[in-house]
Amino acid sequence: MPTCDHCDAHVSDRFARVFADERGNVYACPNCSANAGIAEVSRERAYE
């Protein structure tokens, strides 16, 4: 199960698929980061 590298909380496979780096590391879950930050990463990756 994927977990947040910051707080060790479980994250869904879907969340990890979108927000993990190329090695599968999830540096911040929704509880650790502002939702605005998650949205920014999502937009950046949509253009790649």
Secondary structure, DSSP 4 states (H G I P E B T S, - for coil): --BBTTT--B--HHHHHHHS-TT--B---TTTS-HHHHHHHHHHHHT-
